[in-house]
Amino acid sequence: MTSEALVALAANVAAATSQPYVPPVQDPDVVAVAGFKGGVGKSRTARELAALLKAVLTDLEWDWGGVTRGWGYLEEERVKAPLLEAFRTGKTPKPLSGQGRKPDLIPGHTDFERNQPKADIVAESLTQWARDLKRRLVVDTHPGGSESTYGAMAAARVTVVPAVLGDDELRALEGLLRTLPDYPLLLIPYKVGRSPAAWAVRELERLATKYKADVGPPVSNYQWIPNRRVRVPICASAPSARTTPFIEEMMVVAEAVESYGR
């Protein structure tokens, strides 16, 4: 079993779930990235997509492992909390500038867990922010189900879900699919080894077909990524022999996000 099987899988799933998806009227739109298990590549996917799509990276994560601290924003050194203020006042936050090297950022905050609004307010707010800023938002969410995650997914034209082909990860993926069956989901096989297990590919196909979720292009497993400490996204950095394969794969993912439902 090779990764080429995942390309065939995507075509098989598309044929089996050929119900036309009509995206909501959004210009600019909201793209969410979600997962019901940590460590599957959600935050990495969000920051790289934000770089490729020239979007505002919006962080609804409240733990320190999210995109905010990876961007270089340290809340303990700041007086204000833009995310909390935006929801408290109803005003659209002003993104922090990435100076052309990193995506502009609406930073998350550790207090957001206790102060997150209901899902409908989150959805309405994100849609309004995109309109006011005249910018696409790529929203990183907290792992698992929460009001803010459900709200981000409700606002999104498409929710990107990294799908790691492991037993625990696929069980968590099924939990997401069962909980949120009517959302526009694009499953991205992530951290794919050179020879993914045949049973895992079959299980991903079963889940995608059963819950009518599209399967997008795969992203390989790059063991050097967890050791990378540079704050600039890989896809916004000068390519090298090591990074080029990852950048090329993420560019194909970004194209799939752009074309989803269109």
N, C-alpha and C positions, 0 to 999 in steps of 0.2 A: 504494500500500500504506500503510495507516494502522495505528495501534496497535490499532484495533478488531479487526484480523485476529488479534491475539494472543489475544483473548478467544475467538474462534471456534476458534483452534488448540487452546486448553486443552480445549474441549468435544470436539473431534475426537480428541485424544489419549486423553481419558478413555473415549470410546466404543471406541477400538481396543485399549485395555489394561484392559479391564473385569474384571480379576481382583481379587476382594475382598482387601483387606489387613487382617489382624488384628493390631492393635498389641500389643506386649508389655505385660504387666501392670506399669504404673508409676504410682505415685501418691505424691508428685508425679513428673513425668517429666523426661526430659532431651531437649533440642532442640539439635542440632548445626548449625553453619554451616560449610560447607566449599567449597573450590574448588582446582583444580589449577593456577591461575594467579593471580599477585598483581594487584592493581589492578582487580578486578572488582566491588568493593563488599562483600566478605565481612565485614570488620570493622564497616563502617557498618551493614550489615544486622543483625549480631549485637547491637550496642549499642542500636539502635532497637527490635529485638524484645524485648530484655531489659527496656527501659523500658516497652513496651506490655504485656508479659505479666507484669510485676512479678516478674521472675525474677532469680536470682543470675547475674551475668555472670561467666563462668569462662573464663580466658584460657590457652590452650595454645600461644599464639604466643610465639616467643622473640626475634623481631626487634623493633626499636623502633617499627615502624609499626603495631603492633597496638593493641588497645583499652586496654591497661594504662597506657601513657604518655598516651594521649589522655584517660583518666579523671583523670589528675593524679598517678598513683603513680610515683615515681622510685626505682628499686631502689637506686641508688647512695647514696641518703640514708637507707636502711633497714638495720637490722642483720639482720633475719630475712628468709627467703624462704618465705612460707607455702606455695606450691605444692610446692617441693622438700621442705619438711619434711613435708607431708602424705603424699607418696609414700614418703618415707624411713621414717616412723614408722607408717604405716598409719592415722593419725588423721584425722578429718574436719577440714578447715581452717575457721576462723571468718572469714566474709566481712567485708571492710572496709565500713563503712557509707557509703552515698551521701548520707546526711542527708536522704533524701526527695527530693533533686533529681536524683541520678544512680542508676543501678542499683547495688545492693551488688555488691562485686567480690571474686573470688578472683584475685589478680594473677598474671600470667605472670612469667617470669624468663629472662634471656639464657642462663643455665646449663642451662635445661631441655632444650635440644637434645642436650647430652651426657649428660643424666641421665634421659631419658624412659624409663619402664618399657615392657614389652611391651604389646601392644594389649589382651590379655585382662585385665591388671592395671588398665590405664587404664579399661576398660569397667566392671569390677567396682567400682572406686573411685568413679567418677562416679555410678553407680547408688546406692552406699552413701551418698555425700555428700548426694544429693537426699533420701534417706530420713531420714538423721540430721538434716538441717537443716529437713526438712518444707517444702522450697522447690523449685520448678522451677529447673533450671539451663539457661541458654542458653550453649553452649560455642563460643567462637571457636577455630578451629584454624589451624595453620600451613599456608600454601599448599603444595599438592603432597601426595604420599603420604608418610606417616611412621607410626611405631608409635602415636603419640598421636592422630593424625588418625583412623586406622583404629579405635582404641579408642573414641574419642568417637562415631564413627558407629555402632559396634556397640552402644553403650549407648543411642543415641537412638531415641525413638519415631519421629522424622522428622528427616532432614537437609535443611536448606535450602541450595540451591545457586544463587547468583546467576549468571544466564546472560546475558552481554553478547553482543549480536548482531554480532560482528566475526569475521573469518576466524581470527585467532590464538586468540581466546577460545573459539570453537566447536570448534576442534581440541583445545584443552585440555579442554573439557567432554567431548568424546568419549573422551578418555583416562581421565577419571574414571569415566564410565559403563561403559567396557569393563573397567576394573579392579575396579569395585565393582557388579556387575550385580544383586545380590540385596538391596541395601540400600533402605530406604524413602526415596525421594528426592523432593523438591518443588523443581522448577526454577522460579526466579523470573526472568523476563525483566527485565534491569536496565539502567539507563542507556539507555532506549529513546527514540530520537528521534521527532520528529513523523511522519516517514515512514520507518519501518524498511525496509531493502531486502527485496524479495520473496524473493530467494534465501536470505537469512539466516533468515527466518521459516520457509521450507520446510525448511531444514536443521535448525532446532530441532525442527520437527515430526517429521522423519525420525529424529533421534536419540532423542527422547522415546518415539516409537512403537516403535522397534527395541529399546530397552533398558527399556521399560515403566516409564518415570519420569513422574510427574504434572507438569503444567505449571500453575503458579499465576498469580495476578494480576501484571500488569507494573508496574514502577516506572519513571517517566520519567527522562530525563537532565536534571539540575539543575546548571548550570554554576557556580552560586554555592557548592555544597557543599564542593568542595575548598579554598576560601578561608576557610571558616568555622573560627574558632579557639576558639569557646566549647566548654567541656568537657562541658556538660550536653547530653544527646542532644536532637536536634531535636524528637522526639516527647514529650519531657518538658519542653519550653520553652513559654512562652506563644505560641500561634499568631499569625502575622502574615499579611499578604496574600501575602508571598513563600513562607512555609513551609507554609501550609495545604494546598496541593495535594500536597506530599510527605507530610505527616502523614496525609492522608486515604488516600493509596495504601498507606502502610505499615500503616495500620489494617486495610485489606482483606487485606494479606499476613498480618498477625497472626491474623485470623479464619480464613484458610486453614490456618495452622499448627495452630490450636486444633482445627479440624474434620477434620484429616487422618486418614483411616482410621476415622473415627467415623460 
